[in-house]
Amino acid sequence: MALQEFAFNGLVGPTHQHGGLSEGNLASVAHEGQPANPRGAALEGLAKLRTLAARGVPQGVLPPHERPLVPALRRLGFSGTDADVLFAAFRTNPRLLRAVSSASAMWAANAATVAPSPDTPDGRVHFTPANLVAMLHRSFEPPFTRRILRRIFGAPELFAVHEALPGHPELGDEGAANHTRFVGDRGGVHLFAWGRAPDAALRPERFPARQARAASEAVARLHGLSPTQVIFWQQDPVGIDAGAFHTDVLAVGARDRFLVHERAFVELPALLERLRASVGERFRAVVASEAELPLRDAVAAYPFNSELVPLPDDRLLLVAPLESREIANARRFLERAASAVPEIAEVIYVDVNGSMKNGGGPACLRLRVALTDDERAALGARVLWSAELDQELVAWIERNYRDRVVLHDLADPMLLDESRRALDELTTLLGLGSVYDFQRA
C-alpha cells in the first residue's frame, strides 16, 4: 500500500500562557510569568504549516482543547458560577488555575502514538492517546484527545483509537515524542524510547523521567506490533537531566535516516547497530558528540526537534527552529547533517518562538500519521490543509485571539467566554460538530 505522511498540527489555543508548569523543561521554567501572545503564537504555527504545504508536504490541523477547563475545577470542589470558580481557584491555588488553562495540547507530538495500517495485523491505523500523567497540566488532555481522534479517524474498518493507558506513573506515556517509526527492508520498525522502569540501573538525578518502559510495551501490544518490529531503548539520564525531557529533544528520524545526539540514549552504539540490523543496510545515522554540540546548546536551540519529512520527489526536508540558526554549534551540526544525508534537499528555519518559549519546537507541534488514499478519503472532518482553510483559520485567529495574556487574565471570565466562542466557531469551520464539553452540556 502506498503511504503518504501527514503532519497533523496542533493549533495554539486562546489561553496560551507562560505558566512554568513543566518540571525538567528549561524553557518553560525560564519564561514563567512572562506575558504571552496567543495570537502571534497561533499565527506562527499556521505559517509553519503553510511553509511545508507550499513544498508539497501534506498538512492537517488538530483543534485546541477547551481551556480554562472549568469542569476540572468543579471536580476539585470549586462551585458557583463559572466566574466564581475561576476567581476562587485564582485566589486559593493559582498554579492549579494555570494548569487547567494550559494550551499545552498544541504540542500534538504528545497527543498519541500511531502505527500505520501496513504495520498492524488487522490492517488498520492504530492510535493510543497518551495519558501524560507526569505533568498535572497535561494529564487533563487524554479524554478530549481520544474524542477528537475518534471524530476525525472515525471509520472503524480503517482506524482503531484506543483508550489511553491507566493513569499511573508506572504506565506514564508521553506519546509520539518518544517514538520513531523507521522504514526498513521488511517494513516499519518502531523505536520506543523510555526513561523509567522499576529495575532501571541508571536514573536521572535532577529531573523526572516521564516515559515508562511498561507504557511503551503496552502501546506496542495494543497496536499488534510483533517483536521483530519493535525496539525498546532507554533514554540517557544525563540527557534528561540536561533538559531533554522527551526523546525528540535529542533525536529525529525518518525512513532510514536518524539524527541523534550521543546523550539521547544509553549505549548509543549498540542501539545504532540494532537499528541497522532491523532497518537494513541503508540505515544511516548522523551523531552529534558532546564536543561538537554541547547538551546546553542542543537543549537551547532544539536542532533535533526539527521535522524531517518526505518531499513529493522522495527527498527529505529538514525544518528547524530559528534558534538553531542563531546558535552556531546547532547550525553547524544541521549543516553537517544535510551534507552527510544527501536525501536532505533543504534545511529551512521557521519562527515558532511562541512555542519555543514553553519548550516546544517544530516537531512538538505535529503528530505524524501515515495514510493510504482510502484512509485519507475517510477522514471525518475538514482538517486537511488547503489555501481556503488557511485563510479562514488566519481570520478566525485574528478575530478571536488576544495578543497578550498574563497569569491573572486566566481568572477573567471574559477570557473564558472568548475562548469558548472561538472554539464553538472553530468546530463549525472544521466540520467537527459538538465536541467540547461546553457544547455538549
C-alpha positions in Angstrom: 0.0 0.0 0.0 1.3 3.5 -0.9 1.5 5.6 2.2 1.7 9.4 2.5 2.8 11.0 5.7 0.5 13.8 7.1 1.5 16.2 9.8 -1.5 17.0 12.0 -0.6 20.3 13.6 -1.9 21.3 17.0 -3.5 24.8 16.8 -2.3 27.1 19.6 -5.2 27.8 21.9 -6.6 31.2 23.0 -5.3 30.7 26.6 -1.6 30.2 25.6 0.4 31.4 28.5 3.8 31.0 30.2 2.8 29.1 33.4 6.2 27.5 34.1 4.4 24.2 34.8 6.7 21.7 33.2 9.5 20.4 35.5 12.5 19.4 33.5 11.6 21.7 30.6 14.1 24.5 30.9 12.4 26.9 28.5 9.1 26.6 30.3 10.6 27.4 33.7 12.7 30.2 32.4 9.8 32.1 30.9 7.4 31.6 33.8 5.2 34.6 34.4 6.2 36.5 31.2 3.4 37.9 29.0 2.4 35.5 26.2 0.9 36.3 22.8 -1.6 33.7 21.8 -2.5 35.4 18.6 1.1 35.6 17.5 1.9 32.0 18.5 -1.1 30.7 16.7 -0.2 32.6 13.5 3.4 31.3 13.8 2.1 27.8 13.9 -0.1 28.4 10.8 2.9 30.0 9.0 5.0 26.8 9.6 2.1 24.7 8.3 1.8 26.9 5.2 5.5 26.8 4.5 5.5 23.0 4.5 2.3 22.7 2.5 3.9 25.0 -0.2 6.6 22.4 -0.6 4.1 19.6 -1.1 4.2 18.2 2.5 0.7 17.2 3.4 -0.6 19.1 6.5 -3.6 18.9 8.7 -4.8 20.5 12.0 -6.0 19.4 15.4 -8.2 21.8 17.4 -7.2 23.3 20.7 -8.7 21.8 23.9 -11.2 23.7 25.9 -9.4 26.0 28.4 -9.8 27.1 31.1 -11.3 23.6 31.8 -13.9 24.7 34.3 -15.3 21.1 34.7 -12.0 20.0 36.1 -12.1 22.7 38.7 -15.6 21.7 39.7 -14.5 18.1 40.1 -11.9 19.5 42.6 -14.6 21.1 44.7 -14.9 24.7 43.3 -18.5 25.8 42.9 -20.8 28.6 41.9 -20.9 30.3 38.6 -18.0 29.9 36.1 -16.7 33.3 37.2 -16.9 32.2 40.8 -15.0 29.0 40.1 -12.2 30.9 38.2 -11.8 33.5 40.9 -11.8 31.0 43.8 -9.1 28.9 42.0 -7.0 32.0 41.3 -7.3 33.2 44.9 -6.6 29.8 46.6 -4.5 27.9 44.2 -3.3 29.9 41.2 -1.0 27.2 40.0 -4.0 24.9 39.6 -5.7 27.6 37.6 -2.7 27.8 35.3 -2.7 24.0 34.9 -6.4 23.8 33.8 -5.8 26.8 31.5 -2.7 25.5 29.8 -2.7 25.4 26.0 -0.2 22.5 26.0 -2.3 20.3 23.7 -0.8 22.5 20.9 2.2 20.0 21.1 0.5 17.3 19.1 3.5 15.1 19.2 2.4 14.2 22.7 -1.2 13.5 21.7 -0.8 9.8 20.8 1.4 7.1 19.4 0.4 6.0 15.9 1.0 2.8 13.9 0.1 2.9 10.2 -2.0 0.2 8.6 0.8 -1.8 6.8 2.4 -2.4 10.2 -0.6 -3.7 12.1 -2.1 -7.3 11.9 -5.7 -6.0 11.3 -4.6 -3.6 8.6 -6.0 -0.6 10.4 -4.3 2.6 11.6 -3.9 2.4 15.4 -3.8 5.4 17.8 -3.2 5.3 21.5 -3.7 8.7 23.2 -1.0 9.5 25.7 -2.1 9.6 29.3 0.5 12.3 30.1 0.4 11.6 33.9 3.8 13.0 34.5 2.6 16.7 34.5 -0.7 17.8 36.0 -1.5 20.3 33.3 -1.1 17.7 30.6 -3.0 15.0 32.5 -6.3 16.7 31.6 -5.8 16.1 27.9 -6.4 12.4 27.2 -10.3 12.3 27.2 -10.6 15.1 24.7 -7.7 13.8 22.6 -9.5 10.5 22.2 -12.8 12.2 21.5 -11.3 14.3 18.7 -9.2 11.4 17.2 -12.3 9.3 17.1 -14.2 12.1 15.4 -11.5 12.6 12.7 -10.5 9.0 12.3 -13.9 7.5 12.9 -14.3 4.8 10.2 -14.0 1.6 12.4 -13.0 -0.5 9.4 -9.9 1.7 8.8 -9.0 3.1 12.2 -8.7 2.0 15.8 -8.5 4.6 18.5 -7.7 3.0 21.8 -8.3 4.3 25.3 -5.3 6.0 27.0 -3.3 3.7 29.3 -4.3 3.8 33.0 -3.1 7.0 34.7 -0.3 5.8 36.9 3.4 6.8 36.8 4.5 3.2 36.2 2.4 3.5 32.9 3.4 7.1 32.1 3.0 7.6 28.4 4.1 10.8 26.5 3.0 9.7 23.0 4.9 10.1 19.8 7.6 12.4 21.3 9.3 9.2 22.5 8.5 7.1 19.4 10.1 7.0 16.0 9.0 4.8 13.0 11.7 3.9 10.5 11.0 2.1 7.2 13.2 -0.8 6.5 13.7 -3.6 4.1 10.8 -5.6 5.6 8.5 -2.7 6.6 8.1 -0.5 9.6 10.5 -0.6 12.5 9.3 1.2 15.7 11.8 2.6 18.2 10.2 3.2 21.6 12.3 5.3 23.9 11.7 5.1 27.7 13.1 6.8 30.7 11.8 4.9 33.7 11.4 1.3 34.8 11.4 -0.3 38.3 14.6 -2.2 37.5 16.5 0.5 35.7 20.1 0.7 36.9 20.5 4.3 35.5 18.1 7.0 36.5 18.1 10.8 36.2 19.1 12.7 39.4 17.7 16.2 38.6 14.5 15.9 36.6 11.8 13.2 36.3 11.9 10.6 33.6 8.4 10.7 32.1 8.1 7.8 29.7 7.7 4.3 31.4 9.1 1.2 29.7 5.9 -0.6 30.6 3.8 2.0 28.8 5.8 1.7 25.6 5.5 -2.1 25.7 1.7 -1.8 26.3 1.2 0.5 23.3 3.2 -1.9 21.1 0.9 -4.7 22.2 -2.3 -2.6 21.7 -1.1 -1.9 18.1 -0.4 -5.6 17.5 3.3 -4.9 16.6 5.4 -8.0 16.5 8.7 -8.4 18.4 10.6 -8.1 15.1 9.1 -4.7 14.5 9.9 -3.0 17.8 13.0 -1.8 19.7 12.7 -0.6 23.3 15.6 1.5 24.4 16.4 3.7 27.4 16.9 7.4 27.3 20.2 8.6 28.7 19.6 10.0 32.2 22.3 12.6 31.5 20.3 13.9 28.6 17.1 14.1 30.7 18.9 15.9 33.5 20.2 18.4 30.9 16.6 19.2 29.9 15.8 16.6 27.2 12.5 15.6 28.8 11.4 13.9 25.6 13.4 11.9 23.1 12.6 14.3 20.3 14.7 17.0 22.1 17.8 15.0 21.1 16.8 12.8 18.2 14.8 12.8 15.0 14.4 10.1 12.4 12.5 9.4 9.2 12.6 6.4 6.8 16.1 5.0 7.2 17.8 8.2 8.4 18.5 9.2 12.0 19.9 12.4 13.5 20.8 11.9 17.1 22.9 13.3 20.0 25.2 11.0 21.8 23.4 11.7 25.0 19.9 10.8 23.7 20.2 7.1 24.6 22.2 4.9 26.8 24.7 2.7 24.9 24.0 4.5 21.7 26.5 2.5 19.5 24.6 -0.7 20.4 21.3 0.9 19.6 22.6 2.0 16.2 23.8 -1.5 15.5 20.4 -2.8 16.4 18.6 -0.3 14.2 20.9 -1.2 11.3 20.1 -4.9 11.7 16.4 -4.2 11.9 16.0 -1.4 9.3 18.6 -2.7 6.8 22.0 -1.8 5.4 20.7 1.5 4.1 20.2 2.8 7.6 22.4 5.8 8.3 22.8 7.9 11.5 24.4 11.3 12.0 25.6 11.5 15.6 26.4 14.8 17.3 29.0 14.4 20.0 29.1 16.5 23.2 32.2 18.2 21.9 30.5 19.2 18.6 27.2 20.2 20.1 27.1 20.5 23.9 23.9 19.5 25.6 23.2 23.0 26.8 23.2 24.3 23.2 21.2 21.3 21.9 18.5 22.0 24.5 18.6 25.8 24.0 18.4 25.6 20.2 16.4 22.4 19.6 18.0 21.3 16.3 16.8 17.7 16.9 13.3 19.0 17.4 13.2 19.6 13.7 10.8 17.9 11.4 12.5 15.5 9.0 9.8 14.9 6.4 9.5 13.3 3.0 9.0 15.5 0.0 7.0 14.6 -3.1 10.2 13.8 -5.1 11.2 11.3 -2.4 13.9 13.6 -0.9 13.7 14.9 2.7 13.1 18.4 4.1 14.6 19.4 7.5 12.5 22.0 9.3 14.4 23.6 12.2 13.5 26.4 14.6 15.1 29.8 14.1 17.0 29.3 17.4 19.0 26.6 15.7 20.3 29.0 13.1 21.2 31.6 15.7 23.2 29.3 17.9 26.4 28.5 16.0 27.0 24.9 17.3 23.5 23.9 16.4 23.6 25.5 12.9 26.9 23.8 12.1 25.6 20.4 13.1 22.5 20.8 10.9 24.7 21.9 8.0 26.9 18.8 8.5 23.8 16.6 8.8 22.5 17.9 5.5 25.8 17.2 3.8 26.0 13.7 5.3 22.5 12.8 4.2 22.3 13.5 0.5 18.5 12.9 0.6 18.1 16.2 2.6 17.1 18.6 -0.1 16.9 21.7 2.1 17.2 22.9 5.7 14.7 25.7 6.4 14.3 27.6 9.6 10.9 28.6 10.9 9.8 31.0 13.6 7.8 29.2 16.3 9.2 31.3 19.1 5.9 31.5 21.0 6.0 27.7 21.3 9.8 27.6 21.9 9.4 29.8 25.0 7.5 26.9 26.5 9.9 24.3 25.2 8.2 23.1 22.0 9.9 23.2 18.6 8.6 22.4 15.1 8.4 18.7 15.8 6.5 19.1 19.0 3.7 20.9 17.2 2.8 18.0 14.9 1.6 14.4 15.1 2.8 12.2 12.1 0.1 10.0 10.6 0.9 7.9 7.5 -2.3 7.2 5.5 -3.3 5.4 2.3 -5.6 7.2 -0.2 -8.6 5.3 1.1 -7.8 6.3 4.7 -7.3 9.9 3.8 -10.7 9.9 2.0 -12.4 8.5 5.1 -11.4 11.4 7.4 -14.4 12.7 9.3 -13.8 16.4 9.3 -12.4 19.3 7.3 -8.9 19.2 8.8 -6.6 18.8 5.9 -4.8 22.0 4.7 -6.0 24.0 1.8 -5.4 27.6 0.8 -9.0 28.3 1.6 -8.9 26.7 5.1 -5.7 28.5 5.8 -7.3 31.9 5.1 -10.3 31.0 7.2 -8.1 30.0 10.1 -6.0 33.1 10.0 -9.1 35.2 10.0 -10.5 33.1 12.9 -7.4 33.7 15.0 -7.2 37.4 14.3 -10.9 37.7 15.1 -10.8 35.8 18.4 -7.4 35.7 20.0 -5.8 38.2 22.3 -2.2 39.4 21.7 -1.4 39.5 25.4 -2.2 37.1 28.2 -0.6 37.2 31.7 -1.4 34.9 34.5 -4.1 36.9 36.2 -6.0 37.0 32.9 -6.8 33.4 33.5 -9.3 34.4 36.2 -11.1 36.7 33.8 -14.5 35.2 32.8 -14.3 37.3 29.6 -11.3 35.2 28.5 -13.3 32.0 29.2 -16.2 33.4 27.1 -13.8 34.5 24.3 -12.2 31.1 24.3 -15.5 29.2 24.2 -16.8 31.4 21.5 -13.7 30.9 19.4 -13.8 27.1 19.8 -17.5 27.0 19.0 -16.8 28.8 15.8 -13.9 26.5 15.0 -15.9 23.3 15.3 -18.2 24.7 12.5 -15.2 25.8 10.4 -13.6 22.3 10.7 -16.9 20.3 10.4 -16.3 18.6 13.8 -19.8 19.0 15.3 -20.2 19.5 19.0 -17.1 18.0 20.6 -16.4 20.3 23.5 -17.9 19.8 27.0 -19.5 23.3 27.0 -21.2 22.5 23.6 -22.5 19.1 24.9 -23.7 20.3 28.3 
